[in-house]
Amino acid sequence: MKERIQKILSNCGFGSRRNIEKKICKGLIKVNGKSIFLGQSFIRNDIQYISLNNKKFFLKKEIIKIIIYNKPIGEICTKKDTDNRITVFDKLPKLYNSNWISVGRLDINTSGLLLFTNHGELAYRLMHPKYMIKREYLVRVYGKISNKKILILKNGIKIGNSFSKFLDIICYNNQKKNQWFKVSLVQGKKNEVRLLWNSIGVQVNRLIRISYGITILPKNLKTGNFVELNSIYINRIFCSVNLKNK
């Protein structure tokens, strides 16, 4: 069966579909030595090799992998950094026929669960808003939060050009100056959790992601470490976004 080249390459771990599309438009990718156009379709087995930035890559079947990484504060979610800061990719195991794709990002001051996979379509679906993947966070904020403010956050607020809200907010201790909450949302926009709290005049001083979809951050996974998921769990994640693990 023919598939679009950006989907094939994404599933082989060459990056996100959007990133691959940009490279195709710039003429940086060739198939079997020939230039291609955006949206061109191929049968995967007919592809002998890919040329990317004048380097040849032979497509080999890579075992699908997913890992949970417990990101510490201070690491950035990019593969390369001009300031030589530590990135989340520095501690990941090496892949030989594909690349790790980060499922979403966490800012430098946020810790907790990050998912990585070498399957582009899976990463795409886990991040796309139409699949309504729930993310859960533990949030520590300073000051007493009234029920009225909680209701505002659950009803939703316009931030920039879009509408944001928490699906649920659970307070763990409302007697101290620093209060802990568990919040959940589905869109995962940049800095969305912090911006929602800021919109009601509250400063977030600690933010930890504890779950992404059906995947929960293991309590025994130390900060800066990762764990690889087994095939049963991987199949469950595929099913959660209506995708078959071929």
Sine and cosine of phi, psi and omega as CSV:
sin_phi,cos_phi,sin_psi,cos_psi,sin_omega,cos_omega
0.00,0.00,0.71,-0.71,0.00,-1.00
-0.98,0.21,0.59,-0.80,0.07,-1.00
-0.70,-0.71,0.43,-0.91,0.05,-1.00
-0.90,0.43,0.62,-0.78,-0.12,-0.99
-0.87,0.50,-0.59,0.81,-0.01,-1.00
-0.91,0.41,-0.52,0.85,0.04,-1.00
-0.95,0.31,-0.68,0.74,0.02,-1.00
-0.87,0.50,-0.75,0.67,-0.05,-1.00
-0.93,0.37,-0.58,0.81,0.04,-1.00
-0.90,0.43,-0.68,0.74,0.01,-1.00
-0.93,0.38,-0.37,0.93,0.05,-1.00
-1.00,0.01,0.04,1.00,0.10,-1.00
1.00,0.03,0.34,0.94,0.01,-1.00
-0.99,0.13,0.00,1.00,0.02,-1.00
0.76,-0.65,-0.06,-1.00,0.03,-1.00
-0.95,0.30,0.38,-0.92,0.01,-1.00
-0.87,0.50,-0.63,0.78,-0.01,-1.00
-0.89,0.45,-0.68,0.74,0.01,-1.00
-0.91,0.41,-0.64,0.77,0.02,-1.00
-0.91,0.41,-0.64,0.77,0.02,-1.00
-0.86,0.51,-0.65,0.76,0.03,-1.00
-0.89,0.46,-0.65,0.76,-0.01,-1.00
-0.93,0.36,-0.59,0.81,0.05,-1.00
-0.90,0.44,-0.70,0.71,0.00,-1.00
-0.89,0.46,-0.48,0.88,0.02,-1.00
-1.00,0.05,-0.03,1.00,0.01,-1.00
0.97,0.26,0.41,0.91,-0.07,-1.00
-1.00,0.03,-0.16,0.99,-0.05,-1.00
-0.87,-0.50,0.72,-0.69,0.10,-1.00
-0.79,-0.61,0.47,-0.88,0.05,-1.00
-0.89,-0.46,0.84,-0.54,-0.05,-1.00
0.81,0.59,0.57,0.82,0.06,-1.00
0.99,0.10,0.03,1.00,-0.05,-1.00
-0.91,-0.41,0.58,-0.82,0.05,-1.00
-0.91,0.41,0.50,-0.87,-0.02,-1.00
-0.79,-0.62,0.23,-0.97,0.06,-1.00
-0.87,-0.49,0.35,-0.94,-0.05,-1.00
-0.88,0.47,0.78,-0.62,0.02,-1.00
1.00,-0.02,-0.05,1.00,0.01,-1.00
-0.90,0.43,0.64,-0.77,-0.08,-1.00
-0.95,-0.32,0.54,-0.84,0.00,-1.00
-0.63,-0.77,0.39,-0.92,0.26,-0.97
-1.00,0.04,0.80,-0.60,-0.14,-0.99
-0.81,0.58,-0.66,0.75,-0.05,-1.00
-0.93,0.36,-0.25,0.97,0.04,-1.00
-0.99,0.12,-0.18,0.98,-0.02,-1.00
-1.00,0.07,0.93,-0.38,0.00,-1.00
-0.99,0.17,-0.69,0.73,0.03,-1.00
-0.35,-0.94,0.32,-0.95,0.03,-1.00
-0.91,-0.42,0.67,-0.74,0.14,-0.99
-0.95,-0.30,0.86,-0.51,0.01,-1.00
-0.79,-0.62,0.88,-0.47,-0.07,-1.00
0.81,0.59,0.65,0.76,0.04,-1.00
0.92,0.38,0.30,0.95,0.10,-1.00
-0.92,-0.38,0.67,-0.74,-0.02,-1.00
-1.00,0.04,0.67,-0.74,0.08,-1.00
-0.74,-0.67,0.80,-0.60,0.04,-1.00
-0.99,-0.12,0.78,-0.63,-0.07,-1.00
-0.97,0.24,0.88,-0.47,0.07,-1.00
-0.86,-0.51,0.51,-0.86,0.00,-1.00
-0.93,0.36,0.87,-0.49,-0.01,-1.00
-0.97,-0.25,0.71,-0.71,0.07,-1.00
-0.90,0.43,0.75,-0.66,-0.02,-1.00
-0.93,0.37,0.75,-0.66,-0.03,-1.00
-0.78,-0.62,0.56,-0.83,0.14,-0.99
-0.67,-0.74,0.73,-0.68,0.07,-1.00
-0.80,-0.60,0.49,-0.87,0.15,-0.99
-0.98,-0.20,0.79,-0.62,0.05,-1.00
-0.88,-0.47,0.75,-0.66,0.04,-1.00
-1.00,-0.06,1.00,-0.06,-0.11,-0.99
-0.94,0.33,0.76,-0.65,0.12,-0.99
-1.00,0.06,0.31,-0.95,0.14,-0.99
-0.90,0.44,0.64,-0.77,0.07,-1.00
0.96,-0.26,-0.25,0.97,0.06,-1.00
-0.99,-0.10,0.55,-0.84,-0.01,-1.00
-0.95,-0.31,0.46,-0.89,-0.09,-1.00
-0.99,-0.10,0.90,0.44,0.07,-1.00
-0.59,-0.81,0.40,-0.92,-0.05,-1.00
-0.98,0.21,-0.57,0.82,0.00,-1.00
-0.73,-0.68,0.60,-0.80,0.00,-1.00
-0.75,-0.66,0.79,-0.62,-0.04,-1.00
-0.92,0.40,-0.37,0.93,0.01,-1.00
-1.00,-0.09,0.13,0.99,0.03,-1.00
0.86,0.51,0.55,0.84,0.09,-1.00
-0.98,0.19,0.35,-0.94,0.01,-1.00
-0.93,0.36,0.73,-0.69,0.04,-1.00
-0.92,-0.39,0.32,-0.95,-0.01,-1.00
-0.91,0.42,-0.36,0.93,-0.02,-1.00
-0.98,0.19,-0.27,0.96,-0.07,-1.00
-0.90,0.44,-0.49,0.87,-0.11,-0.99
-0.98,-0.21,0.04,1.00,-0.06,-1.00
-0.99,0.15,0.49,-0.87,0.05,-1.00
-0.92,0.39,0.47,-0.88,-0.04,-1.00
-0.97,0.23,0.60,-0.80,0.15,-0.99
-0.92,-0.39,0.59,-0.81,-0.12,-0.99
-0.97,-0.25,-0.42,0.91,-0.01,-1.00
-0.89,-0.46,0.11,0.99,0.00,-1.00
-0.36,-0.93,-0.15,-0.99,-0.04,-1.00
-0.73,-0.68,0.42,-0.91,0.09,-1.00
-0.97,0.25,0.69,-0.72,0.08,-1.00
-0.90,-0.44,0.79,-0.61,0.02,-1.00
-0.99,0.17,0.77,-0.64,0.05,-1.00
-1.00,0.05,1.00,-0.04,-0.07,-1.00
0.98,0.22,-0.08,-1.00,-0.04,-1.00
-0.65,-0.76,0.29,-0.96,0.18,-0.98
-0.79,-0.62,0.64,-0.77,-0.01,-1.00
-0.95,0.32,0.19,-0.98,-0.13,-0.99
-0.87,0.50,-0.46,0.89,-0.04,-1.00
-0.99,-0.13,0.12,0.99,0.02,-1.00
-0.94,-0.34,0.66,-0.75,0.01,-1.00
-0.90,-0.43,0.06,-1.00,0.11,-0.99
0.92,-0.39,-0.43,-0.90,-0.21,-0.98
-0.95,0.32,0.80,-0.60,0.19,-0.98
-0.79,-0.62,0.74,-0.68,0.08,-1.00
-0.99,-0.16,0.63,-0.77,0.11,-0.99
-0.76,-0.65,0.61,-0.79,0.06,-1.00
-0.58,-0.82,0.28,-0.96,0.10,-0.99
-0.96,-0.27,0.23,0.97,-0.01,-1.00
-0.94,-0.35,0.94,-0.33,-0.12,-0.99
-0.89,0.45,-0.68,0.73,-0.03,-1.00
-0.91,0.41,-0.61,0.79,0.05,-1.00
-0.89,0.45,-0.72,0.69,0.03,-1.00
-0.86,0.51,-0.67,0.74,0.00,-1.00
-0.87,0.50,-0.72,0.69,-0.05,-1.00
-0.94,0.34,-0.60,0.80,0.02,-1.00
-0.91,0.42,-0.46,0.89,-0.02,-1.00
-1.00,-0.06,-0.39,0.92,-0.14,-0.99
-0.96,0.28,0.73,-0.68,-0.05,-1.00
-0.84,0.54,-0.49,0.87,-0.09,-1.00
-0.92,0.39,-0.32,0.95,0.02,-1.00
-1.00,0.01,-0.05,1.00,0.15,-0.99
0.77,0.63,0.76,0.65,0.01,-1.00
-0.98,0.18,0.84,-0.54,-0.06,-1.00
-0.99,0.16,0.69,-0.72,0.12,-0.99
-0.90,-0.43,0.66,-0.75,0.03,-1.00
-0.87,-0.50,0.62,-0.78,-0.03,-1.00
-0.73,-0.69,0.52,-0.86,0.28,-0.96
-0.99,-0.12,0.76,-0.65,-0.07,-1.00
-0.80,-0.60,0.75,-0.66,0.12,-0.99
-0.94,-0.34,0.82,-0.58,-0.03,-1.00
-0.81,-0.58,0.39,-0.92,-0.01,-1.00
-0.99,-0.16,0.74,-0.67,0.06,-1.00
0.96,-0.28,0.30,-0.95,0.00,-1.00
-0.99,0.10,0.75,-0.66,-0.07,-1.00
-0.96,-0.29,0.85,-0.52,-0.02,-1.00
-0.98,0.21,0.34,-0.94,0.06,-1.00
-0.89,0.46,-0.51,0.86,0.02,-1.00
-0.90,0.44,-0.67,0.74,0.02,-1.00
-0.93,0.37,-0.61,0.80,0.05,-1.00
-0.87,0.49,-0.67,0.75,0.00,-1.00
-0.90,0.44,-0.62,0.79,0.04,-1.00
-0.87,0.49,-0.69,0.72,-0.02,-1.00
-0.92,0.39,-0.53,0.85,0.00,-1.00
-0.99,0.15,-0.50,0.87,0.03,-1.00
-0.98,0.21,-0.50,0.87,0.08,-1.00
0.93,-0.38,0.48,-0.88,-0.04,-1.00
-0.66,-0.75,0.59,-0.81,0.09,-1.00
-0.99,0.12,0.86,-0.51,0.03,-1.00
-0.87,-0.49,0.92,-0.39,-0.09,-1.00
0.93,0.37,-0.83,-0.56,-0.01,-1.00
-0.97,-0.23,0.17,0.99,-0.06,-1.00
-0.74,-0.67,0.22,-0.98,-0.06,-1.00
-0.96,-0.28,0.75,-0.67,-0.03,-1.00
-0.75,-0.67,0.50,-0.87,0.07,-1.00
-0.31,-0.95,0.32,-0.95,0.13,-0.99
-1.00,-0.02,0.66,-0.75,0.10,-1.00
-0.94,0.34,-0.62,0.78,-0.04,-1.00
-0.47,-0.88,0.50,-0.86,0.05,-1.00
-0.67,-0.74,0.84,-0.54,0.03,-1.00
-0.86,-0.50,0.80,-0.59,0.01,-1.00
-1.00,-0.04,0.75,-0.67,-0.02,-1.00
-1.00,-0.10,-0.56,0.83,0.06,-1.00
-0.46,-0.89,0.90,-0.44,-0.07,-1.00
-0.95,-0.32,0.33,0.94,0.00,-1.00
-0.98,-0.22,-0.35,0.94,-0.07,-1.00
-1.00,-0.09,0.27,-0.96,0.03,-1.00
-0.92,0.39,-0.65,0.76,0.11,-0.99
-1.00,-0.06,0.89,-0.45,-0.04,-1.00
-0.95,-0.31,0.62,-0.78,0.06,-1.00
-0.97,-0.23,0.69,-0.72,0.07,-1.00
-0.76,-0.65,0.48,-0.88,0.23,-0.97
-0.95,-0.31,0.83,-0.56,-0.03,-1.00
-0.82,-0.57,0.41,-0.91,0.05,-1.00
-0.66,-0.75,0.52,-0.85,0.06,-1.00
-0.44,-0.90,0.14,-0.99,-0.08,-1.00
-0.86,-0.50,-0.30,0.96,-0.14,-0.99
-1.00,0.09,-0.63,0.77,0.06,-1.00
0.93,0.36,0.60,0.80,0.05,-1.00
-0.94,0.33,0.28,-0.96,-0.04,-1.00
-0.86,0.50,0.82,-0.57,0.05,-1.00
0.83,0.55,0.44,0.90,-0.11,-0.99
-0.88,0.47,-0.67,0.74,-0.03,-1.00
-0.89,0.46,-0.74,0.67,-0.01,-1.00
-0.90,0.43,-0.66,0.75,-0.03,-1.00
-0.92,0.40,-0.58,0.81,0.04,-1.00
-0.89,0.45,-0.73,0.69,0.03,-1.00
-0.92,0.40,-0.64,0.77,0.02,-1.00
-0.88,0.48,-0.52,0.86,-0.05,-1.00
-0.91,0.42,-0.37,0.93,0.05,-1.00
-0.96,-0.29,0.30,0.96,0.09,-1.00
0.98,0.20,0.45,0.89,-0.04,-1.00
-0.88,-0.47,0.70,-0.71,-0.02,-1.00
-0.99,-0.13,0.79,-0.62,0.08,-1.00
-0.99,0.10,0.80,-0.60,0.03,-1.00
-0.91,-0.42,0.00,1.00,0.13,-0.99
-0.37,-0.93,0.71,-0.71,-0.03,-1.00
-0.60,-0.80,0.83,-0.56,-0.05,-1.00
-0.74,-0.67,0.82,-0.57,0.10,-1.00
-1.00,0.09,0.78,-0.63,-0.08,-1.00
-0.92,-0.40,-0.23,0.97,0.07,-1.00
-0.39,-0.92,0.41,-0.91,0.05,-1.00
-0.60,-0.80,0.95,-0.31,-0.09,-1.00
0.90,0.44,-0.76,-0.65,-0.01,-1.00
-1.00,0.08,-0.04,1.00,-0.07,-1.00
-1.00,-0.06,0.80,-0.60,-0.03,-1.00
-0.92,-0.39,0.65,-0.76,0.04,-1.00
-0.91,0.42,0.88,-0.47,0.00,-1.00
-0.89,0.46,0.68,-0.73,-0.04,-1.00
-0.91,0.41,-0.46,0.89,-0.04,-1.00
-1.00,-0.05,0.09,1.00,0.02,-1.00
-1.00,0.04,0.93,-0.36,-0.06,-1.00
-0.95,0.32,0.45,-0.89,0.03,-1.00
-0.85,0.53,0.72,-0.69,0.00,-1.00
1.00,0.04,0.01,1.00,0.02,-1.00
-0.94,-0.35,0.26,-0.97,0.02,-1.00
-0.72,-0.69,0.31,-0.95,0.10,-1.00
-0.68,-0.73,0.68,-0.74,0.01,-1.00
-1.00,-0.01,0.71,-0.71,-0.04,-1.00
-0.99,0.13,0.54,-0.84,0.01,-1.00
-0.99,0.14,0.14,-0.99,-0.11,-0.99
-0.90,0.45,-0.55,0.84,0.01,-1.00
-0.91,0.42,-0.71,0.70,0.00,-1.00
-0.93,0.38,-0.62,0.78,0.03,-1.00
-0.87,0.49,-0.68,0.73,0.03,-1.00
-0.89,0.46,-0.59,0.81,0.04,-1.00
-0.90,0.43,-0.64,0.77,0.02,-1.00
-0.92,0.39,-0.66,0.75,0.07,-1.00
-0.85,0.52,-0.72,0.69,-0.01,-1.00
-0.89,0.45,-0.54,0.84,-0.05,-1.00
-0.91,0.41,-0.33,0.94,0.03,-1.00
-0.87,-0.49,0.41,0.91,0.06,-1.00
0.82,0.57,0.72,0.69,-0.02,-1.00
-0.81,-0.58,0.67,-0.74,0.02,-1.00
-1.00,-0.01,0.71,-0.70,0.07,-1.00
-1.00,0.02,0.99,-0.12,-0.09,-1.00
-0.98,0.19,0.00,0.00,0.00,0.00
